[in-house]
Amino acid sequence: MALNPASNYANLSTLSSLVLNAADASGNNPVKNLIQTFLSNISSTTYTPMAVALTDASNNFAIGANSSLRILLAIDDGTVAFDSSKGEATNTYANFNSGTGTINASNHNTRPEIMTAVLGNSGVGLSERFSKTTGKYLKYQANRMGNSTQNNLGTFRVSLDTTL
């Protein structure tokens, strides 16, 4: 489904929901279930199916007007576990677990949309700002993975280029 990413946050919210509810390659598990499984039990066993599902979702939804789609998953301490802009070779459990910030060195809990998602009652945060990673202005939507501010497992975020 192609949406006009720069038009409004409602389209970004729709795209976020589509990605989270997309089925994995076997058609069995929605992406959000694989993310929740990984965040609840961080291991190489749970990382691989989650990363494959996020990569597939990124590839499936990053077409047409969504060509700049970026998907990011950070664990509760702000460490990036997956970043679609980094590619499959970088998005590995070994890189995530290395302690060197190989996937993305900066702590993402300081990003405005992630702070709002983690600390806000709705569990959703929005922002529009410059991305050092992509070198472009992006619109972001972050979703807290966990049912309360006290039960935050991590943050799922999608972003799109605002200039398309």
PLY file of the C-alpha trace (Angstrom):
ply
format ascii 1.0
element vertex 164
property float x
property float y
property float z
element edge 163
property int vertex1
property int vertex2
end_header
0.00 0.00 0.00
1.54 3.32 -1.04
0.73 6.35 1.08
1.85 9.91 0.63
4.38 9.99 3.48
4.77 13.74 3.67
1.07 14.57 3.74
0.26 13.99 7.41
0.90 11.94 10.52
-2.27 9.90 9.98
-0.64 8.26 6.96
2.49 7.53 8.98
0.32 6.00 11.70
-1.42 3.83 9.11
1.92 2.66 7.74
3.18 1.90 11.25
0.09 -0.19 11.93
0.45 -2.02 8.60
4.06 -2.94 9.39
3.28 -4.09 12.94
0.34 -6.20 11.79
2.05 -7.68 8.72
2.49 -11.44 8.79
5.95 -12.96 8.81
7.28 -14.92 5.81
5.49 -18.07 6.96
2.23 -16.14 7.32
1.88 -17.14 10.96
3.03 -14.35 13.23
2.37 -10.64 13.00
5.56 -8.59 13.19
4.44 -7.06 16.51
4.32 -10.55 18.11
7.87 -11.30 16.95
9.02 -7.94 18.33
7.30 -8.60 21.67
8.85 -12.08 21.84
12.32 -10.67 21.21
11.91 -7.80 23.70
10.64 -10.22 26.35
13.46 -12.72 25.80
16.45 -11.04 24.15
18.50 -13.81 22.54
19.87 -14.86 19.17
16.98 -17.33 18.88
14.35 -14.59 19.15
16.39 -11.96 17.27
16.62 -13.73 13.92
12.87 -14.19 13.19
12.20 -10.63 14.39
14.93 -9.15 12.15
13.80 -11.21 9.14
10.18 -10.08 9.64
11.20 -6.42 9.98
13.43 -6.64 6.90
10.60 -8.25 4.91
8.11 -5.64 6.12
10.53 -2.87 5.23
11.01 -4.29 1.75
7.27 -4.89 1.24
6.10 -1.46 2.37
9.04 0.65 1.10
7.67 1.04 -2.40
6.37 3.97 -4.39
5.55 6.91 -2.15
6.93 4.94 0.81
10.38 4.50 -0.74
12.06 6.26 2.19
10.49 4.01 4.85
12.85 3.40 7.74
12.05 0.95 10.54
13.90 1.03 13.84
13.59 -1.03 17.02
15.27 0.02 20.25
15.28 -1.92 23.51
14.18 -0.24 26.74
17.59 1.32 27.47
17.66 3.01 24.03
20.09 0.58 22.38
19.18 0.05 18.73
18.41 -3.59 17.99
17.36 -3.12 14.34
17.60 -0.29 11.82
16.39 -0.96 8.28
18.58 1.85 6.94
21.67 -0.16 7.93
20.94 -3.29 5.85
20.80 -7.00 6.55
24.55 -7.43 7.02
24.53 -4.96 9.93
21.24 -6.09 11.52
22.53 -9.20 13.27
22.32 -10.39 16.85
26.13 -10.38 17.07
26.23 -6.70 16.12
23.36 -5.85 18.47
24.91 -7.78 21.35
28.49 -6.59 20.78
28.21 -3.67 23.19
29.85 -1.41 20.61
26.72 0.11 19.10
27.47 -1.49 15.74
23.90 -1.17 14.47
23.55 2.45 15.59
25.93 3.93 18.14
23.68 6.61 19.61
21.19 5.98 22.39
17.72 6.54 20.93
15.90 7.25 24.20
16.87 10.90 23.74
14.92 11.22 20.47
11.81 13.37 21.00
9.35 10.90 19.47
10.77 8.03 21.51
10.76 10.01 24.76
7.12 10.94 24.17
6.18 7.33 23.36
7.96 5.94 26.42
6.79 8.56 28.91
3.38 9.53 27.51
0.07 7.94 28.39
-0.77 7.09 24.76
2.47 5.22 24.09
2.87 7.06 20.77
5.28 9.87 19.93
5.54 12.00 16.79
8.20 14.37 15.52
9.64 15.91 12.41
13.38 16.55 12.42
16.71 16.06 10.65
18.19 12.55 10.68
21.97 12.36 10.89
21.79 8.74 9.71
19.95 9.46 6.46
20.94 13.11 6.02
17.29 14.09 5.41
14.32 15.60 7.20
12.02 12.82 8.35
8.64 12.42 9.99
8.73 9.88 12.81
6.21 7.84 14.72
7.41 5.84 17.72
5.30 3.25 19.55
6.09 2.04 23.05
6.22 -1.74 23.19
4.71 -2.44 26.57
1.42 -1.47 28.13
2.60 1.33 30.43
5.45 3.69 31.18
6.49 1.30 33.96
6.35 -1.69 31.60
8.32 -0.39 28.61
10.07 -3.20 26.74
11.37 -1.00 23.94
10.28 1.26 21.12
9.21 0.53 17.55
9.64 3.49 15.19
8.87 4.21 11.56
9.96 7.24 9.62
9.53 8.70 6.15
11.23 11.44 4.18
9.17 14.64 4.36
10.34 15.91 0.98
8.74 13.23 -1.22
0 1
1 2
2 3
3 4
4 5
5 6
6 7
7 8
8 9
9 10
10 11
11 12
12 13
13 14
14 15
15 16
16 17
17 18
18 19
19 20
20 21
21 22
22 23
23 24
24 25
25 26
26 27
27 28
28 29
29 30
30 31
31 32
32 33
33 34
34 35
35 36
36 37
37 38
38 39
39 40
40 41
41 42
42 43
43 44
44 45
45 46
46 47
47 48
48 49
49 50
50 51
51 52
52 53
53 54
54 55
55 56
56 57
57 58
58 59
59 60
60 61
61 62
62 63
63 64
64 65
65 66
66 67
67 68
68 69
69 70
70 71
71 72
72 73
73 74
74 75
75 76
76 77
77 78
78 79
79 80
80 81
81 82
82 83
83 84
84 85
85 86
86 87
87 88
88 89
89 90
90 91
91 92
92 93
93 94
94 95
95 96
96 97
97 98
98 99
99 100
100 101
101 102
102 103
103 104
104 105
105 106
106 107
107 108
108 109
109 110
110 111
111 112
112 113
113 114
114 115
115 116
116 117
117 118
118 119
119 120
120 121
121 122
122 123
123 124
124 125
125 126
126 127
127 128
128 129
129 130
130 131
131 132
132 133
133 134
134 135
135 136
136 137
137 138
138 139
139 140
140 141
141 142
142 143
143 144
144 145
145 146
146 147
147 148
148 149
149 150
150 151
151 152
152 153
153 154
154 155
155 156
156 157
157 158
158 159
159 160
160 161
161 162
162 163
